[in-house]
Amino acid sequence: QVQLVESGGGLVQPGGSLRLSCTASGFTLNYYAIGWFRQAPGKEREGVSCISRYSGSTDYADSVKGRFTLSRDNAKNTVYLQMNSLKPEDPAVYYCATDPLWRTSKCTIATMYDYDMDYWGKGTLVTVSS
C-alpha cells in the first residue's frame, strides 16, 4: 500500500526554522519525483518545491527560493524540506505528493500540478507567529 506521511510541522517564530519530513512506504521514493505543496486557509493549494527522481535535482517556488531546501535520504525513504527564515506568509498545511507517472529527472515548479498527483500525505501544519 502506497503511503506518504509528513511530520515536523509546528509553531515557530518569524525568522525561525523547521524541517518537514515526508516518509514513503509501499514504494521506493527515489523512483519518483516528489513534490511539496501548501495550502493556507482561504487560499488555493500551491506548489512549493520538488525533487526529481534519481538525480535529486530540485526546484522551488519564487516565494521560498533561498530559504527552503529540499533533500532526500534514500536509505530512510524520506525527503526533507528544510525551511529557514520563516515568514508570516508561510503558515499553511504542507503536503508531500507524488504520482507513479511523474518520473522526471528534472522537475520544475512550473509543471508540477496538484491535479496530477495521485498520492498525498495527510499534511502537517506550520504556524509562524510571535
C-alpha positions in Angstrom: 0.0 0.0 0.0 1.4 3.3 -1.1 1.6 5.8 1.7 3.2 9.2 2.4 3.4 10.5 5.9 4.5 14.1 6.7 5.9 15.2 10.0 7.8 18.1 11.5 5.3 20.9 11.5 4.7 23.1 14.4 4.8 26.7 15.8 7.8 28.8 15.1 8.6 32.5 15.5 9.2 34.6 12.4 12.7 34.1 11.2 12.8 30.6 12.7 13.3 27.2 11.1 11.5 23.9 10.8 12.4 20.7 9.0 9.5 18.8 7.5 9.8 15.1 6.6 7.9 13.0 4.1 8.4 9.3 4.6 7.2 6.9 2.0 6.0 3.3 2.4 4.9 0.8 -0.2 7.2 2.2 -2.9 10.8 3.3 -3.3 10.7 7.1 -3.1 13.8 7.6 -5.2 12.0 6.1 -8.2 9.6 9.1 -8.5 9.7 12.8 -8.3 8.3 14.2 -5.0 6.5 17.5 -4.6 5.7 19.7 -1.7 2.5 21.7 -1.7 1.0 24.0 0.8 -2.4 25.4 1.5 -3.2 28.3 3.7 -6.8 29.0 4.9 -8.9 30.6 2.2 -6.2 30.1 -0.4 -5.6 27.7 -3.2 -3.0 25.0 -2.8 0.3 26.0 -4.3 3.5 24.2 -5.2 6.4 24.9 -3.0 9.2 22.6 -4.1 10.0 19.4 -5.9 12.9 16.9 -6.1 13.5 14.8 -9.1 13.9 11.0 -9.3 17.5 9.7 -9.2 19.3 12.9 -9.9 17.8 14.7 -6.9 17.6 18.0 -8.8 15.3 20.4 -7.1 13.2 23.4 -7.9 11.5 26.0 -5.7 8.7 28.5 -5.9 10.0 32.0 -6.1 8.4 32.8 -2.7 10.6 30.2 -0.9 13.7 30.3 -3.1 16.8 30.8 -1.0 15.0 29.9 2.2 13.8 26.4 1.7 15.9 23.4 0.8 14.6 20.0 -0.3 16.7 16.9 0.1 16.3 13.1 0.1 17.6 10.3 2.2 17.2 7.1 0.1 18.2 4.8 3.0 15.3 6.2 5.0 13.0 6.5 2.0 12.4 10.1 3.2 12.5 13.6 1.8 13.2 16.6 4.0 12.1 20.2 3.5 14.3 22.4 5.5 12.6 25.8 6.0 14.6 28.7 7.2 13.8 32.4 7.7 10.1 31.6 8.0 7.9 34.5 7.3 4.3 35.4 8.3 3.1 34.4 4.8 4.5 30.8 5.2 1.9 29.3 7.5 -0.1 26.6 5.9 -0.7 22.9 5.9 2.2 21.4 4.0 1.7 18.2 1.9 4.0 15.9 0.0 2.7 14.2 -3.0 3.7 12.1 -6.0 2.4 10.2 -8.9 3.6 6.9 -10.5 3.8 8.6 -13.8 5.9 11.5 -12.5 9.3 10.1 -13.2 11.1 13.2 -14.4 14.8 13.7 -13.7 14.3 17.4 -13.8 11.2 18.5 -12.0 10.0 22.1 -12.2 7.5 24.0 -10.1 6.0 25.4 -13.3 5.0 21.9 -14.4 4.1 20.5 -11.0 0.3 20.4 -10.8 -1.6 19.1 -7.8 -4.3 17.5 -10.0 -1.6 15.3 -11.5 -0.7 13.8 -8.1 -2.3 10.5 -7.1 -0.7 10.0 -3.8 -0.8 12.5 -0.9 0.1 12.6 2.7 -2.3 14.0 5.2 -0.3 17.1 5.7 1.5 18.8 8.6 0.6 22.2 9.9 3.2 25.0 10.0 2.4 28.1 12.1 4.5 31.2 12.2 3.7 33.6 15.0 5.5 35.7 17.6 
